[in-house]
Amino acid sequence: MLVQFTLAACYCLSWEEDAAEGLRLGQQGHYQQALQRLEQAASLASGLPSGDARLWRLRFNLASAAHQQGAYQRARELFESLEPHPPSRIEYARLLANLALVERATGRLQDAYAKASRAAQIQASESGASRDLANTLYTIAELDRAQGRFPEARRQLDRASALAATLPPDPLQALILQAKASLWSAQGRPGLALAPQSEAAAALERMLGPTHPLTTSALSNLGQVLFAAGRTGEAAPLMERVLGDWEASLGPQHRNVAVAANNLAQLRRDQGRLADAAVLYRKAIGIWQAALGPRHPDVARGWLNLGSLFALQEKTRGAETLYRRAHAIFEETLGAAHPETRAAAVRLTALRQRAVTSAPARHQAARP
């Protein structure tokens, strides 16, 4: 019995050490290494009783790491396997909130909204869940913004901000501030977005360090705001840094690399470096398709951007094909009334009108 107890004690210590190290690595933003250590811990802990709360929490952390690394299907499967037997209501709400993030990442916005709303209801009724509730309200606000519901997004962010203000210094406070900046950007007001985005980026760098993925994400947003405000010279080195940092820390096929490539492509287009822009657009589209599938809104945004480059180069037929493809995806995933769907339709109509009005001129110019 003593030998069996000793072996069991060593066995538990081994997986718990791996689990603790995986959690630490994830908090530091080393998502690939975190996923590997948590996978190892889960393998070692597979002999624990199925109802053991420690095993549930380990698998929850494993699912979270898979999500952070962009392995969305794996994350969904793990989270859904944990739904029947959560150790507590707060942890069940946390599970729903994380599932909402997976649904959002894969373009299932209505499912994401339903799960996040349910999580917020539970968290609002539980004592000691104020940070969790602030985080979920922040998620709901981001979902509202993604669907063009700007007043609702602002209300949710104000609620989240009030809750977060009661906490000790926390990255969540900077993320909420960043979401407020993104809301201004989504409404075409980069001048109002610049100050809060700069403050959020500085706060995240101070709390998490310059190479943490959340810091890099904030710098990416700052680069976009500067670019939208016409400050291309300041935006360019930030965007170049972000692309390099994300490729190094997350791997070349991570969704964030696609975001950085797409943003840099926009800047290269503005600089007149059209060939470089086309390469970057195609890189982004390829990563998004592999990570999210061909019918995701991010893929549609990539096609729309590449189409606009074709239009600039007077490749009208290719541009129309890509505009139509993007519009169909937006209509399917976001609905006909969404601002992005309407914007794609406007671009398509304008392109067709331009092709019609310019055709006679081109014909006349071709005559001897």
Helices and strands as residue ranges (DSSP letters): H 2-27, H 31-44, H 53-68, H 72-82, H 89-105, H 109-125, H 130-146, H 150-164, H 171-186, H 190-208, H 213-228, H 232-250, H 255-270, H 274-292, H 297-312, H 316-333, H 339-365
